């Protein structure tokens, strides 16, 4: 090598080294997550491996009932706010890339199978809107109209389904709708009426086959087989609380695919201090587990070995852990006042729990139940990890 070439090479190497020092560190998204801070309209971006917060993102509006979904690569979180806001947050840059107000009151959404579409479920005006994931351009608006007077229903239980479909329930109409958005400009909507009174939330099984809607207005659940929708809606767990005195319902429970462990689904019993065990092969009740209060979230650890349950007021400072083999409560934890949500790390070695009224997130080891870390947060509620990006119904 000539001296001039050596000097040039050395200078280039030094320049690249300096540029490397100035550039942000490269990282993946697989160990990231988001914690909703409902009091301040902000979200924290957290690292689940290092057990720490790495950024706070402001300007997200009313997050009093916020939820989110992720882009396929886990880089972007789409946050749905109570004020109808839909915000696209870049987790790697820690900024809001785009924000729109798309409704008067929105309580959640879903991302399509191929990741190209974002659907928002809206209370006011009732309906579903579908957007391009990259730009948030509106592609479809499906009003939840029912009856002969053009009434509009609140939409609940929106979930993604295979084939770029979405499925959702109409709370006021007692209906389940399936939308095929393969051609977003001209979606096909199939409506299944008489699904049951007041479906309050819904879940789709992890394989995308069965959609279940919990019913608030009557005992039981409604189920639609997405492989054979022509068979219509089937009632399951009919009358599971019949003849018993119902308790006041202090907080509406939630359903999602996290309820499935092995061949069983574990779902909250409306108005009762019980978790129902459902055989997903027969869709019949297979047992009941007594718990400390009215269940809100009933969530299976990723390996299906445990079920974790939190509760409505006045038992909302506790979390109970159920062993699936014995179907018995093996641990009771007290993470703090007003436990609102839980989320497992990708392989389930830890669980993150939000305690709203103590302004903290508590992380537990799921084997020893030891407390691993406590992180400050402003009235935290939902906790969402990027592993949801690759799961149907999350």
N, C-alpha and C positions, 0 to 999 in steps of 0.2 A: 504494500500500500504506500502511495506517495505521501509525503508530509502534508501536502495541502488537503489530500483526501482524508487523512487522519484527523486534521483540525476540524474539517467540515463535519465529519461523523461525530466527533466529540461534542461540537457545538449543538448539533441536532439532538444528540442524546440528552444533553443538559436541558435543552428547551423542552423536550418531551417530558423530562422528569419534573421540571417546574410546572408544566401544564397539568401533569398528573396530580401534583400536590394541590393545585388550585381547584381542580374539578371535584364535584361531589363524589363520595364513595359509591361504587356500584353495589347494587343489592337486588335480590329477588323480592317477590311479594308473598311467598308462601308462609312466612311466619308473621305476617302483619294482620292487624285487625282494627276495628273502629269501635269506640265507646261513645254512645250518644250522651251529651250533657244537656239535658232538657231545660235546665234553669237559665242557661246563657246562650242557647242557640248555637252551640259549638259542638264539634266532635274532636275527640282525641284519637290520634293514630298510635297504636301500640305495637310493640314487638313481643310476641308470645314466647320467643326463645330467650331473650334477654330480660323478660319480665319488667318492661319499662315503657313509659310513654315517650314517643319520639317527636310528636308535633301536635299542636292544637290548631284547628281550622275554624275560624269564626264566620259569621254572616250567613247562617243557614235557616234563619227564621224560627217559626214556632215548631219546636221539636217535642212537644208534650205527648205525642203518640207517634214518634218517628220510627221508621224501619228502613232497611236498605237492602239492595242486592248488588252483586259484583259483576264486572265485565269478565269475560272468559279468562283473561290473563291475570285477573286479580289486581290489576293496577288501579282501576276506577271503581269508586263506590257511588251508586245512585241512591241518594237519600230522599225519602218521601216525607214531607212535613205536613203537620196539621193545618197549615195555612194554604195548602194546595201547592206548595213549592216542590219542585223536582230539581235537585242539585247534583251535578257531576263533580265528584271530588277526586283529584289526582293524589293517590296515596304516596307516591314517590317524591312529588314536589311539595306536598302539604298545602295545596291551594284548591279553591273552587274554580274549576275550569269553565263551567257554565251553569247558570241557574235560571229557571223559568217559573212563573206561576201558572199552573195548568188547570187549576180547579179552585173551588172555594174551601174544600175540606178533603184531604187525602189521607188514607191510613196505611198505604203500602203498595207493593207492586211486585213485578216478576220480570225476569229476563228470559228471552226465548232460547230454545235449544241451541241454535247456532250463534247466539250472542249478538245478533244484529238488531234486536228489537227490545225496547223497554216498555212494559205495560204498567199503567197506574190505575189502581182501584180507588174510586171516589165516592165519598158520602154525598157531597154537594158540589155541583149537581150530580146525582147518581149516575154512574156509568163507568166505562173503561176507555182510557185513551192509550194509544200506542205510538211510540216515538222511535226515530232512528237512534241507535245507541251512541253513535259517534257525534252527532250534531244536536240531538234532542229536537229535531224537526218532527212536527206532528204528521203522522201518516194515517191514523184512523181514529174516529170518535164514535163509540158505540153507546148511545144512551140506554140506561136500564129502564126502559119504559114497559109498563104492564097495565093490565086492565083496559077498560074502554074509554077512560077519561085522560089517557096520556100521563098517568102518574109515573114518577120516577123513584126507583128504589135505591137505598144505600147498597153499595157493592161490598161484599166481604169474601174472604177465603180465596183470593186470586192466587192461582198457581200455574207454573209452566208445565206443559205436557209435550211429549214427543211430537215431531212434525211441525215445529213452530206454531203450536197451538197454546192457547191459554184457556183455563176453566175457572169459573167463578160462581158465586152464589148471590142471590138477591134477597136481602134480609126481609124487606117488606112484602115481597111477592111470593116468597117460598118457592123459588125456582133455581135451577142450576143451568148455566149457559156454557157452551163450549164454542170458542172462536178459533177458526183456522185462519191464520195470518200468513200462509205461504205466499199469498199475494196481498200485501198489507193495504193496498189501495182499494181492494174489493174483497174484504174478508167474508167468510161464510160463517154465520152464527146459527147454531142449533140450540133450541130452547127446550128444557125439560121441566114441565110444570108439575105442580102438586108434589114437590119434593119433601114438604114438611113445613111446619110453622116456624118462622124466624130462624133460618140458618144463621149462626153467629160467626162461624169461622170454618175453614176447610183445610184439608191436607191431601196431598197426593203421595202414594206409596213411593219409596225410593226407586222402584223400577218404572214408575210412570204409568202403571196400569190402572190403579183404583183411586178414584177421587171420593173422599168422605167429607160430608158437611155435618158438623155438630148442630143440633137443633136446640134452640133456647125455649121455644114455645111449647115443646112437648118432649116426652121421654123418647129417646132413640136417636139414631143417626140416619142420614141418607147417603147412599153409595151409588156411584156410577162406574161401570166397567168401561174404561176407555178403549179396550180392545173390541168390545161389543156394545157400543152405545145404543144400538138399535133395540136392545133389551130394556132400555129405560132405567129409571131410578129404582133402586131396591132399598127397602127399609131394613136396617139391622139394629140390634139391641133394643128392639121395640119394647117399651114399657119397663126399662130397667129400674125405674124408680117408682113404679105404680104401687099405690097402696101405702107409700111412706110419706111422712110429713116432710115437705120440702123446706129447706132453710132459705132465708133471703140470700140472694146472690150478690156478693159485695164487689166482685170483679169478674168480668167475663173471662173464662179460660181461653187458652190458645191451643190450636192444633197445627202440627206440621209433621214432616216425615221423620223428625227426631223422635217420634213416639214409637217407632218400630224397632224391635230388638229380636233378631231371629225370626221365628214364625209368629210372634205375638206383637200386638200393638197395645200400648199402655196409654189410656186416655182418661182425662178428668171427668168425673161424674158431676153433672150440673147440680149444684145445690146440696151436695153430699160430701162428707169427709171420706171419700173413697177414690181409689184409682181402679178403673175397670180394665180387665185383661181380656183381650179379644184375639181369638184364633184367626189369623189372616188366611187360612186355607178354607175355613167354613164360614167365617165372619159371624161366629156365634160367641157369646160370652163364655170365657174360660175361667173366670175367677174374679174376685174383688180383693183389694188390699186396703185395709183401714189406715188412714193417715191423720195427721194432726189438725187439718183444717180443709177448707175448700181449695182443691188444687187449681193452680193457674197454668204453670208450665210443668209438663211431665215429660222428661227428656232422658233418652237412653244414652249412656256412655258409648262412644264409637265402637267399642268391641262388644257391646250388648250385655256386659256383665252386671251393670248397675243401672238403676233408674233413679234420677234425681228429681225432686218435687219441691216447688215453692208454693206459697199460699196467698189467698186473699186476706184482707183485714178480718179479724184482729190477730191473725197468726202469721202476718207477713214479715216477721223478723226471723223466721225459722226456715230451714231447708232440711228435708229428710232424704235419706238414701235407702233405696230398696235393693235387696239382693234378689236377682232374678231366679236363682235356683230354689230358694226357700220362700220367695214372695213375702218376705218380712222386712220390716224396717230395721236396719242394722246401725244407723247413725243419725243423730240429729245435730245440726250445726246452727249457730247463731251468728251469721255474718254481719248483721247490723239491722237498723230500722228500715222497713219498707224495701224488702228484697223484690226487685222488679224483673230481673232476667238472669239467665245463666248461659254460658257458652263453653263447650269443651274445646281444648286444643285438638289439632288434627287427629292424633292417635290416642287422645283421651287420658294422658298422664296427669293433666291438670284441668281444673274447671275455674272459670272466672265468673264471679257473682257480683252484681251491682246492688249496693245498699243506698238507695236514693237519699233518705233522710239523714244519713251519716256522712254523705258526700264522699263515698269511697267505693273502690272496687277491691274485693278480696279474692285472692287466688289460693286455691287449696290443692294439695296432692290428693288424687282420687283413690289411692291405695291406703296411705297412712292417715289421711284426713288432716294432716298437718297444714298449718297456714304457711304458705310460701312467701307471700308479699302482700302488702296493702298499698294501693295507689290512690292518691287524692283525685277526686273528680267532682264537678259541679252538678249535683243532683243527677247521677248517672241512671240511665234506664237500659236501653238495648245494647247488647254486646254482640258484635258480628265479626267472625274471622273469615279470611279470604278463601279458606277451603270450601266455603259455600259455593264458590264460583263453579265448581265441577260437580255439583250435586243437584239432581232434579228435585224441585219443590222447595228450594231454599232461596 
